[in-house]
């Protein structure tokens, strides 16, 4: 509907995922935890919950795809399936390193993936290229 009204530029998108935490003590009527709520590690901290994968247009900021997955599903597994195929550029954080090597990778999409923080810390701040 948004594309039909010309609200999406469709040439470049940002792909990201975020954790939605659930209470660790939450249980359903059968006194069991929800099977879709799984532990996931972010940094050095563990979370119980689900993961929301979001794709938004870089020009307008409008969200064009939202998909919820289990908390233990890695960002990269959903990354390629979230793209609609008309992108020229796709941007992602360091969790998407190596996504272009996956068999479900979309051809013709240039991926701009952030550098891992550990590698970024080793850069020489006095070098203009590293800065």
C-alpha positions in Angstrom: 0.0 0.0 0.0 2.8 2.4 0.8 4.7 1.6 -2.4 1.5 2.2 -4.5 1.1 5.6 -3.0 4.8 6.5 -3.7 5.8 6.8 0.0 8.8 4.5 -0.2 11.9 5.4 -2.1 12.8 1.7 -2.3 16.4 2.2 -3.3 18.1 1.8 0.1 17.0 0.2 3.4 18.3 -0.3 6.9 18.0 -3.7 8.5 18.2 -4.2 12.2 17.0 -6.4 15.0 16.2 -5.8 18.6 15.4 -7.9 21.6 12.0 -7.8 23.3 12.5 -9.0 26.8 10.0 -11.2 28.6 9.8 -11.7 32.3 11.9 -14.7 33.2 9.3 -15.8 35.7 6.3 -15.5 33.3 4.5 -18.8 32.7 1.4 -19.8 30.9 -1.7 -21.6 32.1 0.1 -25.0 32.0 2.8 -23.5 34.4 5.4 -23.7 31.7 7.4 -21.0 30.0 6.3 -19.8 26.5 8.3 -21.9 24.0 8.8 -18.9 21.7 10.6 -17.1 24.5 14.3 -18.2 24.3 17.5 -16.9 25.8 19.6 -14.6 23.7 22.9 -13.0 24.5 23.6 -9.3 23.7 27.1 -8.3 24.7 27.8 -10.0 28.0 24.1 -10.0 29.2 21.5 -12.6 28.6 17.9 -11.8 27.9 14.8 -14.1 27.7 12.4 -13.1 25.0 11.8 -12.6 21.3 13.6 -10.8 18.5 12.0 -8.2 16.2 13.6 -7.7 12.8 12.8 -4.4 11.2 13.5 -2.9 7.8 13.1 0.8 7.1 13.6 3.1 4.2 16.6 5.3 4.5 15.1 8.3 2.9 11.6 8.5 4.5 12.3 6.5 7.6 9.1 4.5 7.1 9.2 0.9 8.3 8.3 -1.5 5.5 8.8 -4.9 7.1 8.6 -6.1 10.7 9.0 -9.8 11.6 9.1 -11.4 15.0 11.3 -14.5 15.7 12.4 -16.5 18.6 15.0 -14.9 20.8 17.7 -17.3 19.8 17.5 -16.8 16.0 20.5 -14.8 14.8 20.0 -11.5 12.9 21.8 -12.8 9.8 19.4 -15.7 9.4 16.5 -13.3 8.7 18.5 -10.5 7.1 18.2 -11.6 3.4 14.5 -12.7 3.6 13.6 -9.2 5.0 14.7 -7.4 1.8 12.0 -7.0 -0.8 14.4 -7.3 -3.8 14.2 -3.8 -5.2 16.9 -2.3 -3.0 20.2 -1.0 -4.4 21.8 -0.6 -1.0 21.1 -2.3 2.3 22.7 -1.1 5.6 23.2 -3.2 8.7 25.1 -3.3 12.0 28.1 -5.6 12.7 25.8 -8.6 13.3 25.3 -8.8 9.5 29.0 -9.4 8.8 29.3 -12.0 6.0 25.6 -11.9 5.0 26.6 -11.6 1.3 28.1 -15.1 1.5 24.9 -16.8 2.4 23.1 -18.9 -0.3 19.9 -16.8 0.1 21.7 -13.6 -0.6 20.0 -11.2 -3.1 22.0 -10.4 -6.1 22.5 -6.8 -7.1 22.1 -5.4 -3.5 25.2 -3.5 -2.2 25.5 -4.2 1.5 27.1 -1.7 3.8 27.8 -3.5 7.1 29.4 -1.8 10.1 32.8 -2.8 11.4 32.9 -4.9 14.6 33.6 -2.7 17.7 36.7 -4.7 18.6 38.2 -4.0 15.2 37.2 -0.3 15.3 39.0 0.1 18.7 42.3 -0.9 17.0 42.2 1.8 14.4 44.6 4.7 14.5 42.7 7.9 15.3 45.4 10.1 13.9 45.1 8.5 10.5 42.4 10.4 8.5 41.3 7.1 6.7 40.9 5.3 10.0 39.1 8.2 11.6 
